[in-house]
Amino acid sequence: MKRKKTEKLNEKDIIAIDVYDHSGKILVKASTPVSSTIIKKLKDYNIPFAYVQDDSFHVSYIFDREDIVQLLRVLWYFVKSNGQNSEILKIYNLDEIRMFAEYNNEVASKIAYGHIFKFFISKLYKKVSETKNFVYDFIDYRVIENYLFFHSVNVAAISILIGCDLGLEEKEIIDLGVGALLYDLSMSLYKFIEQKRPLDAIEKEEMQQHVFMGYDAAKNIYGISSASALIAYQHHERNDGSGYPKKLKDEEISFLTKIVSVADVYDALISNRPFRIAYNSDEAWNYIVDNSGVLFDEKVVDSFKKIIPKYIPGDIVELSDGKKAVIVKNIYNKSEQPVIKLFEKKDKGDIILKEEINLSEKKDIFILRVIETIR
Ligand SMILES: [Fe+2]
């Protein structure tokens, strides 16, 4: 499958992967042929691109979309009800969750949510533990309106991938994933400040309070470990001591937090925000890699580099020999050397040539820069 800009979709295209809104409601199902109604719907929801069926491109999304959609839905209800209404969890046929959701009071709801978060993170972990040498080059349908929820789920996804690559044990991965899901949810209380940059000193101080609120909120959910809650408290600390709230350095920051910090910054950079447009994936990737050992932990960045590719399938790039190419597939631990297809300029625009070139097998050609990307 490949990404295609919403305005370039046409009736020959077939949607390759479910599109859903901020609350996890499906807008367009996979396998639906594109029509003018579908294009209008995507535009109404500000969705800038869709994945369409195309066998020549390979996008690796690893996790079952159904799990991701359900998790988004649960998170949305959790935030909207401030953890007090667990009605939605009754659909999950799990004894503990059903029992506590039945009580329908605040404490029982928090217990039920605690269970459901672990349940989903275990599912994501299971999927990763069955997959070998994964790359993750999928960019979800996040838009400004649903940023917080998609961001939380994607940071959890990337954190789990890095944690698994680093060989963490299952229990640590669950703590990591749950912490990565919850650490920034208190940002939903800062809607006004979220819209603007730069912040003045008072606004900045106010916004920085979200780490304390996030920590308290996470601690209050039954069954959430202190290691998970600590991620909310520390996720803006940086290795060189330039972060907040405590200006902690290197070893003073928990290892799980160091993983989430990398996932958080990368995912935030590749997202459109009210105060800036998204970075290209290669720019966000460079930011993380360039700050290895400075803002971010070196070991964590080494794993990040193996799993998160620099270029996204569909990106058009210029090669060192001056030719143009399109990225068709990424390879584990070869972030800067994907499989490409050369372009040839024809009268009616660019035509993709058929043969693939694996850049990791070519010593003399490398990618110079991205010419065009879809974001
Ligand atoms: Fe934050």
Boltz pocket constraint, residues with backbone or C-beta under 6 A from the ligand:
constraints:
  - pocket:
      binder: B
      contacts: [[A, 183], [A, 184], [A, 210], [A, 235], [A, 236]]
      max_distance: 6.0
